[in-house]
Amino acid sequence: AREVGALYFKVPRRIQIFGVAAEAVPQQVNYLFDADQTIGKDGSKSHGPNAVVSMLHDYLQGLSRRAEIIGLHCDNCCGQNKNRTVLAYLCWRTIRGLNKAIELRFMRVGHTRCFVDGGFGFLKQKYRKADVDTLAQLEDVVNDSVGFNQARVYCWDWRAWDTFLAQFFNPVKNITKFRSCLFSSTSPGRVQMSGSTTLDDCTVATLKSSVDPASLSTAGLPPSIPPAGLSQQRAEYLYKQIRQHCHEESRDITCPAPAAALSLPEEQQVDSP
């Protein structure tokens, strides 16, 4: 890799990564998306509920082995995983018949390492020895890092899952105190909460009383959210401050002239199923 030098005091173009690992396969799918492909401008809102559920939905629908019963493990980050939108989405899947049962487990405090962190570790080792200017080059780094790592470059839809699911589901109270949640198609709209040190295990009705579970089958999917792109200020910064540090063949990709940076190419505006 190149010496950082003056680049240490600057803010290069950022690429976001989100990993989903299937231990039984084993395979880790690493979602890669550029700063102009996020829900918010300049790479913002890249790991909020809408982004996380959109990528998880893409994985479970298109890249998983479509197992009827799924066990999910994740950390306790409320902004990404342990929130009302993620729980409502998993409940929605069982009501729609996409899965018979889903168990969501959160790791205990102090135990923050899991299979997906191993994939990130191999990726970091490869990245430190690589020379990366573009998203395509990072894709190669991911795919070459270890056999079970697979890159998936932005081609899915961002969707407004939070407002869509809020129509049908109530938030689960004291969610941060529980360590596991079980959703089942045999108990549509209900979730079994367990593992709390201060609260008893319980079953919570998350589906609103006014909502008929059968109606969710015809509700379709949430509206898509187009990528917000780069702001004029950020595009100008990349062009004036970062472009000089890139290889010449990568400059027009990573740090194009601001006018070009503000318009997304047509191939990025695909409509994924």
N, C-alpha and C positions, 0 to 999 in steps of 0.2 A: 504494500500500500504506500501511497505517497505520504511524505511528511506533511503534517498539518500546517505548521508555520503560521502565516498571517490568517489563514482560514479559521484558525482557532477562535478568533474574535468576531467571526461573522456567522450568519445563520444560513447555511446552505439549503437547497431544496430538500424537503422532507417527504419520505415515503412511509406510509403506515403499513403495519403488519398485524394480522390477527390470525391466531393459530387454532385449528380444531384437530384433535388427534383421536384416532380410533385405535385403542391399544390391542384389540383382538386381531387386527389385520396383519402387522401394524402399519399405520400410515398417518402422516400428519399433513393436512392441507393448510398451507400458509396463504392467506388472502393478502394480496399486495395492491395498494392503490395510492396514487399520487396525490399531491396537495391540491391539485385542481379537480380531483374526482370525488371529493368528500361532500358531505351534506352541507357543511358550513364553508364559508370562504376561507381560503388560505390554510386548508387542512384541519379546520375546526369541526367539532361535533363528529369526530372520526371514531370514537369509542363510546358514544352514548347509546341509550336503549334502541333507538331506531336503527343505528348502524349495526349493533351487535345482533339484533334479531334478524335483520335483513341477511346478514352473512350466515347466521345459523340456519335460517330457512333455506337458503341456497344450498347449504351443505346437506341438510336432512332430505331435501327434495331431490337433488340431482347427483350428489356425490357419495352419499351413504349407501349402505347395502339394504336400505329400506327395511330394517328390522322392525318387527312389531312391538318389541319391548326394548326400551333404550335406557341405559344408565349414564347420566351425565355427571362429571365432576368438574368443579371450577373453584376459583378463589372467592373470598368474601367481599370483593369490591362491589359496593352498592351501585356505583355509577355504571358499571358494565353488566354485572351478572345477577346480583341479589337485589332486584327491584321489581316493581309491580308489572312492568311491561313484559319482562322475561317470564315471570310466573303465569301471567295471563296468556302468553303465546303458547306455552307448553300445555296449558289447560285447553286452549283452543284446538290444538293438534289432536288431543284425545277425543274431544267432542266431534270433530270433523271426521274421525275414523282414520286419520293418517298414522296413528300409533295406538296400540291397545293400552300400553302403560309406559309412563316415563318417570324415572326417579332422578331427582336433582339433588346432588350432595355437595355441600360446601366444606372445604378443608378446615380443620381445627386451627385456631390461632397458633402460630409457631411452626406449623407444618405447611409450608407454602410451595413445596416442590412436587411436581408430578411429571407424567410422561411428556406433556407438551413442552415443559421447560428443558427436557433433554434435547428435543428437536431444535429449540432456540439456541441451546448451547453449541451444538454442531454447526448451526448456521453462523453464529458469531465467530467461531474458530475460522471458518472459511472466509468470512467477510473481512476479518482483520488482515488476511493475506491477499485480498483481491483489490482491484482498482475499479471502483464503481462510479460511473457518472450518470447512468440512466436506469430507468425502471427495468428495461429489458436485460441489462447487465446484472441487476439484482436478482431477477428471475433465474438467470443462469446460476448465480451463486447459491440460491436456495435449492435448486434441483441437483446441484453437484455436491452439496454439503454432506449428505448422508442418504442412504438408499430409501429410507421411509419418508423423507421430506419431499413435498410436492408443492410447487408454486401455482397459485391461481390468481392471475392478473385481472383487474377490474373488468367485469363483463356482466355483472348481476344488477338488479334494480335495488336502489334504496327505496324504502317504503315507510309511510307514516304509521307505523305499528302502534305507537303510543296513543294517538287520538282514536284510531280505529278500534283498538281493544278496550279502551276506556268506555266505549258505548255499551259493552256487554258485561264487563267484569268490574267487581269492586276490588280495591287494594287490600292486601293481606296485612293485618296489623301485627306489629312486633316481629316483622320478618327477619330483622337482624339477629334475633335471639335464637332462631332455629338453625339446625345444621342439615336438615334433609326435608324434601318435599316429594310426595308421591301423587301422581296424577293417573287416573284410570278411566277407561271408556265405560266401565261398569258403574262408575259414580260420576257421571258427567257434571262438570261445573263445581266439583268439590276437590279439595286438596288435603291430604294427610300431612300434618306438620309434626316433626319430632326432632329430638336431639337437643332441646333447650335445657340449660342448667337451672333456669329460674321458673320456667313455665311447664305445665303438663302437656303431654302429647295431645293433639286435638285434630279434629277434622273441621275445615273451614269451607263454607259455601262462598265461592268467589263469583259465580255467575249471578248476575242481578236477578232478583225475583220476577221482574217484568219481562225477562228474556226467555223465550222458548228455545231450548237447545237445538231443536230441529231447524230453527231459522238461521243458524250459523252456517248451515250447509249451502245456503243460497246467498250468503252475504258477500261472497267473492273475496278478493284481496284488497288490502289498503291501497290508496292512490300512491303512485310512484313519486319520488322526489328527485328532481334533476340535480346533478352536481352543481355546486355554487361557483366553482372556478376560482381563479385568483383575482385579488383586488388589484387595481391599477398600481397602488403603492408597492405591493409585494412583487408584482411583475417587473416594475422598474428597478427594485432593489436587486433582484436576481440578475437582471441584465447588466447593471452597473457594477455590482460588487462580487458576484459569484462567477459570472461567465468567464472571466480571465483565468480562473483556477481549473476550468474543465478542459479536457482534450478538445482539440479543434473540431473533430468530427462529431462531438457530442454537444457542442455549444448551442446549436439551434434547436436541440431537443430539450435540454435541461434549462437553458436560459435564453429563450428566444426573445426577439424584440417585443416590447410590451403589447403592441397592437395585436400581434399574432398569438400571444400568450393568453389573451382574454377570450378567444373563441375556441371551443372544443371541436376537435375533428369528428367527423361523422361516425367513424368506427367506434368512438367511445360512447355514442348515444344509442346503444343496442337495447333491445327489449327482451330480456331473458325470461323464459317461462317460470 
